Amino acid sequence: MENMQPSSQTHFLDKLSPFAKKLLLVFAGMVSIILFFFLPPNQDWFKNKILAYYRDLRTEKANLDLEHRKRYRFGSDYTYSKQIASFFEKKNNKTSALVLLPSTSYFKAYGLEYHVPEPAVFYYFTGLKTLWPNSTNAADAKWYVHASKGKIVVDSVQSRNVLLDTIAAFKKFDISL
């Protein structure tokens, strides 16, 4: 067996001062980060997530009004929902109204780009209680929303039979999130 003697050769890192070692480590870390961002999937992620967030932050910071920011973030979903709720605010029965809403596909069929939020989200946006036609208590609605001549219209329920016919008509359209 060969006698294992410690090598008289020293590694080049052993000759560096502690400060030089730290500097080398920082440099290696920066090179690694730069290489990370040169990979195509990471470039796309950086551009679409990080830079997009920064652009949105500057826009939102310039417009600190909460309603403006909600309209900007949620778009027509929020705007149409607020317009529907404003009808009930004017009548002072927003807290007691129960409104039947058709699906998004219903509005698209009538030429309106309104993605109907699910009832919980609609309530979050507006404070108004809504139901979808496939709800078990849809027949309890006192109001319903429909499309007429390219506009969103809110009507009161005149009779139970009319409401049941309306529910049946709304159910013909696909209901999805």
Beta strands, then each sheet from edge to edge (+ up, - down):
strand 1: 98-100
strand 2: 129-131
strand 3: 143-148
strand 4: 151-156
sheet 1: 2+ 1+ 3+ 4-
end
